[in-house]
Amino acid sequence: MQSELSLFKVTREFPEVGVFCSLRLEETEMPPMAKAWSLFTHLTLWLVPFYDSSLSYHVTYELFVDAKLRKRYQYRVHGKAFEWAAAVLAIPFMSGNWHVQLQSPQNVSHDLRESLWLTTRLFWNDAQRDGFLP
């Protein structure tokens, strides 16, 4: 499987010559109390609200030059979850930037997805500063 973008080539093969970057995205474990409260919210068909600000992801970029690991760049992205049957009515009165999403919890919110993509720019700038990328 291979797909090319303007500067990037997505591949499963590890090249022996040139610049290669691996990307790993790990979701941190939800605290036990948050898991229990989320389950309670789902069992009550979202009549009881659920809020969690402990959502976070670890994003790791490993930069290889000529098949040698040169540097590992790590970033952390935070997110929030709010689930409630009356969320549409409550959001106008809540501070911050909230969106109503009627999707399964496995889907990543638009704001969190944008934050994850922003780590690419951070990685690129950091790797340029370190002299590994043009």
BELZI-V852585 format. One record per backbone hydrogen bond with DSSP energy under -1.0 kcal/mol. NH is the residue of the N-H (numbers start at 1). CO is the residue of the C=O. E is the energy in kcal/mol with one decimal. If there is no record, write none. Layout:
# BELZI-V852585
nh = (NH	NH)
co = (CO	CO)
e = (E	E)
This chain:
# BELZI-V852585
nh = (3	5	10	20	22	24	26	28	35	36	37	38	39	40	41	42	43	44	45	46	47	50	52	57	58	59	60	61	62	63	64	65	66	68	70	71	73	75	77	79	81	83	85	87	90	91	93	94	103	107	113	114	115	116	117	118	120	122	123	124	125	126	127	128	129	130	131	132)
co = (10	8	3	64	62	60	58	56	31	32	33	34	35	36	37	38	39	40	42	41	44	83	81	77	26	75	24	73	22	71	20	68	18	65	63	63	61	59	57	55	52	50	46	84	86	87	90	91	101	104	109	110	111	112	113	114	117	118	119	120	121	122	123	124	125	126	128	127)
e = (-1.7	-3.3	-3.1	-2.7	-2.4	-2.5	-2.6	-2.8	-2.3	-2.4	-2.5	-2.5	-2.4	-2.3	-2.4	-2.3	-2.5	-1.5	-1.4	-2.8	-1.1	-2.8	-2.6	-2.6	-3.1	-3.0	-2.8	-3.1	-2.3	-2.8	-3.7	-2.4	-2.8	-1.2	-3.1	-1.3	-3.2	-2.7	-2.4	-2.8	-2.6	-2.9	-3.6	-1.6	-1.5	-2.5	-1.7	-1.7	-1.1	-1.7	-2.5	-2.3	-2.1	-2.4	-2.1	-1.9	-1.4	-2.0	-2.9	-2.6	-2.7	-2.7	-3.0	-2.2	-2.4	-1.8	-1.4	-2.4)
